[in-house]
């Protein structure tokens, strides 16, 4: 059940990440570099952003992640990147 909910969310977030990378690559190609205020960095979700997205998508008031998202409370879990 969790896998059926989580797999589409991961796929959606992956697609969004790829779209942001492509936008940044287009900006880099179209700029001459002279007016860049800061370098373009590849986009990726941090563990806290990923967990917040889970809280947003879960839409279940019994979930701690739901309430953390609703109240803009970051949840830290560095093990997600291990």
N, C-alpha and C positions, 0 to 999 in steps of 0.2 A: 504494500500500500504506500509506504513512504517512498519507495523507489519510483512508483508510478507518478507520484506528485513531484518528486525532486528532479528526475531526469529531464522532463520538459523545461523546468525552470533553469537548469544548468545550460541546456541547449539554447534557450532564449537569451540568457546572459552572455553566452559565448558569441552568439550572433551580434548582439549589441556591442560587445567589445571589438569584434572584427570591423563593424561599421565605423566605430570611433577611430580605430587605427587607420582605416582607409581615408577618412576625413582628414586626419592629421597628415597622412602621406600626400594627399592632394594639395594641402596648404603648403607643405614643404616644397613640392615641385613647382607650385605657382608663385612662390615668393623668391625674391632675389637675395634674401637673407639680411639685407641692410637694415630693414625696419623691424626685425624681430626683437621683441622685448624680453622674451625668455625662450629657451630652446624647447622644441617640441619633444615631448617624452611619450613613449608608448603607453597606452592606457591599459590598466588591468585593475580588477577589483581587489581591494584589500580584504582580509578576512572579516573585519568589522562591517564593511560595506556589503559583503556577501551575506552575512548573518542578518543585517538590517533588511536586505531584500527578501530573505526568507520570512522575516516577521511581517513585512508588507504583504507578501503573497499568501501567507497562511490563512489570514482572515478568520482566526479562531480566538475568541476571548479567553479560552483556557490556556493559551500559550504564553509563556514568559517572553518569547521573541516577539510576539504580536504586541505586547504592552511596551516592550523596550522600543520597538519601532514607533509606536503611537506617541511615546513620550520623548522621542529623540535621545534615548539613552544608548550609548555605544556598548556593544558586547564584544569583548576581546577574547579571541581564541586562536593563538598563533599556531596551534597544532594543525589547523586546516591546510597550512602550506607545507607541512612535513611530508 
